[in-house]
């Protein structure tokens, strides 16, 4: 019989358990940012829970300002305990 290899005699130690970041659900994930000057016409930066509502608002803004940029931002699904976005 062969002797055991030296690396097979080592014991495996597992690292101590560490708690992951506390995550909070982002209920206003989708953000629409109209162009500058849209606030005078009653179109403000708004956040929405689902993408369908955000796209509808973005179409409404683009109908009033066809040549101006209108941003749709996905801010992520989760926040940490300090309010920062977890990607």
C-alpha positions as YAML, in Angstrom:
chain: A
units: angstrom
residues:
- id: 1
  name: UNK
  ca: [0.00, 0.00, 0.00]
- id: 2
  name: UNK
  ca: [1.19, 3.50, -0.82]
- id: 3
  name: UNK
  ca: [1.68, 6.19, 1.83]
- id: 4
  name: UNK
  ca: [-0.86, 9.03, 1.83]
- id: 5
  name: UNK
  ca: [0.08, 12.17, -0.02]
- id: 6
  name: UNK
  ca: [1.03, 15.10, 2.23]
- id: 7
  name: UNK
  ca: [-1.67, 17.44, 0.94]
- id: 8
  name: UNK
  ca: [-4.37, 14.90, 1.76]
- id: 9
  name: UNK
  ca: [-3.61, 15.03, 5.48]
- id: 10
  name: UNK
  ca: [-4.36, 18.73, 5.87]
- id: 11
  name: UNK
  ca: [-7.58, 19.74, 7.55]
- id: 12
  name: UNK
  ca: [-9.93, 22.18, 5.91]
- id: 13
  name: UNK
  ca: [-10.99, 25.12, 8.02]
- id: 14
  name: UNK
  ca: [-13.92, 27.19, 6.94]
- id: 15
  name: UNK
  ca: [-13.95, 30.95, 7.33]
- id: 16
  name: UNK
  ca: [-16.22, 32.48, 9.96]
- id: 17
  name: UNK
  ca: [-19.72, 33.36, 8.82]
- id: 18
  name: UNK
  ca: [-20.15, 36.99, 7.89]
- id: 19
  name: UNK
  ca: [-23.43, 38.73, 7.35]
- id: 20
  name: UNK
  ca: [-24.10, 40.07, 3.88]
- id: 21
  name: UNK
  ca: [-25.44, 43.54, 3.28]
- id: 22
  name: UNK
  ca: [-28.99, 44.21, 4.40]
- id: 23
  name: UNK
  ca: [-31.08, 44.74, 1.29]
- id: 24
  name: UNK
  ca: [-34.21, 46.81, 0.94]
- id: 25
  name: UNK
  ca: [-36.55, 46.54, -2.02]
- id: 26
  name: UNK
  ca: [-36.50, 49.54, -4.36]
- id: 27
  name: UNK
  ca: [-40.19, 50.24, -5.04]
- id: 28
  name: UNK
  ca: [-39.45, 53.18, -7.32]
- id: 29
  name: UNK
  ca: [-36.97, 51.50, -9.63]
- id: 30
  name: UNK
  ca: [-37.65, 53.25, -12.95]
- id: 31
  name: UNK
  ca: [-36.88, 56.98, -13.16]
- id: 32
  name: UNK
  ca: [-37.83, 59.30, -16.01]
- id: 33
  name: UNK
  ca: [-35.96, 62.59, -16.33]
- id: 34
  name: UNK
  ca: [-37.51, 65.08, -18.79]
- id: 35
  name: UNK
  ca: [-35.39, 67.74, -20.53]
- id: 36
  name: UNK
  ca: [-34.57, 71.12, -19.04]
- id: 37
  name: UNK
  ca: [-37.51, 73.49, -19.18]
- id: 38
  name: UNK
  ca: [-40.15, 70.76, -18.87]
- id: 39
  name: UNK
  ca: [-40.99, 71.77, -15.31]
- id: 40
  name: UNK
  ca: [-42.64, 74.94, -16.60]
- id: 41
  name: UNK
  ca: [-45.05, 72.68, -18.51]
- id: 42
  name: UNK
  ca: [-45.79, 70.46, -15.50]
- id: 43
  name: UNK
  ca: [-43.51, 67.54, -16.43]
- id: 44
  name: UNK
  ca: [-41.21, 66.71, -13.53]
- id: 45
  name: UNK
  ca: [-38.69, 63.99, -12.72]
- id: 46
  name: UNK
  ca: [-40.74, 60.99, -11.63]
- id: 47
  name: UNK
  ca: [-40.06, 57.46, -10.42]
- id: 48
  name: UNK
  ca: [-42.25, 54.45, -11.12]
- id: 49
  name: UNK
  ca: [-42.62, 50.94, -9.77]
- id: 50
  name: UNK
  ca: [-42.82, 49.21, -13.12]
- id: 51
  name: UNK
  ca: [-41.30, 49.85, -16.50]
- id: 52
  name: UNK
  ca: [-44.62, 50.00, -18.34]
- id: 53
  name: UNK
  ca: [-45.73, 53.09, -16.41]
- id: 54
  name: UNK
  ca: [-42.32, 54.72, -16.88]
- id: 55
  name: UNK
  ca: [-42.39, 54.18, -20.65]
- id: 56
  name: UNK
  ca: [-45.90, 55.65, -20.85]
- id: 57
  name: UNK
  ca: [-44.72, 58.79, -19.03]
- id: 58
  name: UNK
  ca: [-41.63, 58.99, -21.23]
- id: 59
  name: UNK
  ca: [-43.83, 58.85, -24.36]
- id: 60
  name: UNK
  ca: [-45.97, 61.64, -22.92]
- id: 61
  name: UNK
  ca: [-42.86, 63.78, -22.37]
- id: 62
  name: UNK
  ca: [-41.46, 63.01, -25.83]
- id: 63
  name: UNK
  ca: [-44.77, 64.00, -27.42]
- id: 64
  name: UNK
  ca: [-44.46, 67.48, -25.88]
- id: 65
  name: UNK
  ca: [-40.69, 67.77, -26.54]
- id: 66
  name: UNK
  ca: [-39.90, 65.69, -29.65]
- id: 67
  name: UNK
  ca: [-36.38, 67.02, -30.29]
- id: 68
  name: UNK
  ca: [-35.17, 67.02, -26.67]
- id: 69
  name: UNK
  ca: [-33.56, 64.14, -24.76]
- id: 70
  name: UNK
  ca: [-35.66, 62.31, -22.17]
- id: 71
  name: UNK
  ca: [-33.87, 59.86, -19.92]
- id: 72
  name: UNK
  ca: [-35.23, 56.53, -18.64]
- id: 73
  name: UNK
  ca: [-33.02, 55.18, -15.85]
- id: 74
  name: UNK
  ca: [-33.06, 51.78, -14.17]
- id: 75
  name: UNK
  ca: [-31.89, 52.44, -10.62]
- id: 76
  name: UNK
  ca: [-31.66, 48.77, -9.65]
- id: 77
  name: UNK
  ca: [-33.77, 46.42, -7.58]
- id: 78
  name: UNK
  ca: [-32.17, 46.80, -4.16]
- id: 79
  name: UNK
  ca: [-30.88, 49.45, -1.75]
- id: 80
  name: UNK
  ca: [-28.55, 48.93, 1.19]
- id: 81
  name: UNK
  ca: [-29.27, 50.28, 4.68]
- id: 82
  name: UNK
  ca: [-27.68, 53.66, 3.81]
- id: 83
  name: UNK
  ca: [-29.81, 54.18, 0.71]
- id: 84
  name: UNK
  ca: [-27.11, 53.32, -1.82]
- id: 85
  name: UNK
  ca: [-28.00, 51.21, -4.83]
- id: 86
  name: UNK
  ca: [-26.81, 47.60, -4.81]
- id: 87
  name: UNK
  ca: [-26.02, 46.40, -8.33]
...
